[in-house]
Amino acid sequence: LVTIGLGEGTYAAVAAFLNPGDEVLVPDPVWLNYIHVPNFFGAVPVSYPLREENEFQIDLKQLEALITGKTRMLVINSPGNPTGVVLTPEEQRLMCDIAKEHNLFIIGDEAYREFVYAGEPLQSFGEYADAAENVIVIDTVSKRFSACGARVGAILSRNHELLSEAMKYCQARLSVATLDQIASAALY
């Protein structure tokens, strides 16, 4: 689904499946929309810390300890904003396994996917076919093409129920500006 930037993609993904009282695991530090958007819908953001003394890596034991019967979603961005940490394919695999085991959605914020500088492979949560029902990739053209202000983003998922619910949210607003869509297509 084409969205008005990554922000609207976040709203649509959260609106599609979260109910008041549901919990969303979000990294700390985080882009603040991952706290404000769940709050807007009555869901509860629960922080999992990314600390310098641990090189801003996700502590899997600590993360799993935060999962409760109310946890419905896990937010991960890689490369991380603002930490810059890039998950390895093995770490992404583990995140997918955790999501499947606990029946969670992963929001894979991939706005900075190409911003890797140490030879890391380009990767996406969308690559894990066995976790397709659990994965929601959110992306934007503004970072990739240095096109800040071009409010064009996307929600990508193989979960048809998610896309159907997110489409209801997307149909309740005006479309992405035609000029921005044409320019984004040309950038790709």
TORMI-467485 format. One record per residue (C-alpha): x, y, z. Coordinates in steps of 0.2 Angstrom, whole numbers, plus 2048, in hexadecimal, padded with zeros to 3 digits. Example, Ala and Ser with C-alpha at 12.3 -4.5 7.8 and 13.67 -1.06 7.14 Angstrom:
2
83E7EA827/8447FB824/
END
This chain:
188
800800800/8078117FC/80681D80B/80982F80E/81A82C815/820820821/81682882F/806824827/80C812824/80F811837/7FD81783A/7F580B82E/7FF7FC834/7FB800846/7E9804842/7E77F4839/7E97E8848/7EC7F1859/7DE7F3865/7DE7FE875/7E97F5882/7F37EB875/8067ED878/8137F286B/8257EF86E/8307FE868/842801869/84980E875/84F81A86D/84281A860/83A825853/82C82D85D/81E828852/820816858/81B81D869/80E82A864/80581F857/801810862/7FB81D870/7F0825863/7E7815861/7E7810873/7F4803872/80380387E/815805878/8217FB883/834800881/8427F487E/8527FC882/8607FE875/86F80387F/88180A87B/8897FE887/8817EF87C/8867F886C/8737FC86A/8707EA866/85F7E286A/8607D787A/8557C8875/8527C2886/84D7D388C/8427D587D/8397C487F/8377C8892/82C7D788D/8207CD882/80F7CA88B/7FE7C4886/7FA7D6881/8097D8875/8047D8863/8127E185A/8257E4859/82D7F3851/83E7F184A/8487FC83F/8587F7837/863801834/85D808845/85881A846/860822850/86D815854/87280F843/8737FD848/8707F183A/8697E083E/8727D0837/8677C482D/8687B883C/8617C6848/8537C983C/8507B783B/84F7B684E/8437C584E/8387BC841/8387AC84C/8337B685C/8257BE852/81F7AD84C/8207A585D/8177B2866/80B7B6857/8117C8856/8127D4847/8237DB843/8237ED83C/8347ED833/838800830/8437FF821/84581181D/85881181F/85A7FF817/86880580B/871810818/87E80281C/89080681C/89A7F7822/8967EB814/8867E481C/87A7DC80F/86A7E580B/85C7DB813/84A7DC817/83E7D4823/8347D1813/8417C380F/83A7B781C/82C7AE813/8287A3822/8257B382C/81A7BB81E/80B7BC829/8147C5837/81E7D282D/8197E3828/8277ED81F/825800820/82F80A814/83181C80D/83A8247FE/83F833807/84E82C80F/854820801/85482E7F4/85883D7FF/8468437FB/84184A80C/83085180A/82A8457FD/81D83D807/81D82C7FF/81E81C809/81780A809/8117FC813/8177EB80C/8107DB813/80B7CA80D/7FE7C981A/7EE7CD810/7E37D0820/7EF7DD826/7EF7E6814/7DC7E5814/7DB7ED825/7E87FA821/7DF7FE810/7D080481A/7DB810823/7E3816813/7D281880A/7CD824818/7D9832812/7DF83A802/7EC8327F7/7FE8357F6/8018447EB/80283F7D9/8118497D5/81A8407E4/81582F7DE/81B8337CC/82C83A7D3/82E82B7DE/82B81E7D0/8388287C6/8448267D5/8428147D5/
END
